[in-house]
Amino acid sequence: MAEAPQGPVPSPCGGASRPEPARGDDHEALDDRTLSRCGAQSRLVDEELRGTVPDVEAFHFLPVPGPWPQAVRPAEPDGVGLPTFSRVKTLYYRPYPGRPTTERPLVWDAHTRMVRTRSADGAWHAAAPTTQPQFIGVCIHGRHDTCCGVRGGGLIRRVQSLVPEAPIYGVTHLGGDRFATTAVLLPSGYLLGRLDDLSDDELRELAETGLLPLAHLRGRLGATPAEAVAEIWYREKFDLRHPADLPGITVVQAGPQHEPGRPGTSPAYEALVDDGARRWRLELRREQREDTAIQYTCTAPLSKPVYHWDVNVIEETDSASNVSPSLPASVSSIMTTGQASASIV
């Protein structure tokens, strides 16, 4: 399937072909064919986005014209002036739609949070630090998942009409197909979902300034799922949309793997969120929703459970106080990324 199919497209779960909705529509009619798609199922049950960040240390973007294969082969970035990474995800990218691909390979990592471009001599050059978007990668990988192909192209066209100079590209699979339209915002490193629900003004603001649409945050790449949830909780509490408005966050697993009589219960976490003025001690728990299951991709043979995060404030103190929970040595910090973490996508 092409990244942005036109005309009749067969249902990913079988059945007769039906006319494709006009590209750029914000919402599709909820017929049987649409409800077979993972994105429609996820929206129908109001699955939350926060905390669905993959365990990735770096992205390696290769300029490859379409059409793209279903799977992208890993390709280790090489050249001069590049750190060593342990968990690199390779993605293809290209201008959209139908423009020549004259771009160069790019690398972004969760440690430096810089976009690096490879020159013809093999050296990697970092772009100047900024919080404004240098690269907006929208998944249009229709061969991997129908929802990404249908929704991604329409969003790119909207952004290009609103902000013609926006650094927006189509990319291959980012993860979390059911959250289409998905995108990665660089250099800040935020993963976003359901961006086709944004208004034109919100899209323009995102493309021009990099201000974060809080209801569409999946998390900050390099953070664990629990760290991402704690950060989004803080941002929503104070309506902080600038990427630089980042508190100190410390998270530790603090509960049992399973509670008696509740086989779907995940471990609890304690988090300290400190912004220099106030400090909050949070309990975070990822719970399985009962009697709700959806397909995580359009072609998934089986449905999987839907989860949500419960966030409870245990304690709030002044930042300068000595009140602190007893945390074991397994503490991880959002400011010190690179540790292995569970991927929830």
Secondary structure, DSSP 8 states (H G I E B T S, - for coil): --SS--S-B--TTSS--B----TT-SS----HHHHTSHHHHHHHTT---TT-----SEEEEEE--SS--SS-------SBS----SSEEEEEEE-SSS-------EEEETTT--EEEE-TTSBEEE----SS-SEEEEE--TTT-HHHHHHHHHHHHHHHHH-TT--EEEES--S-GGG-S-EEEETTTEEE--GGGS-HHHHHHHHHH----GGGEEEETTS-HHHHHHHHHHHHHHT--STT---EEEEEE-S-SSBTTBTT---EEEEEEE-SSEEEEEEEEEEEEEEEEE-SSTT-SS-EEEEEEEEEEEEEEETTS-------TT-EETTS--S------
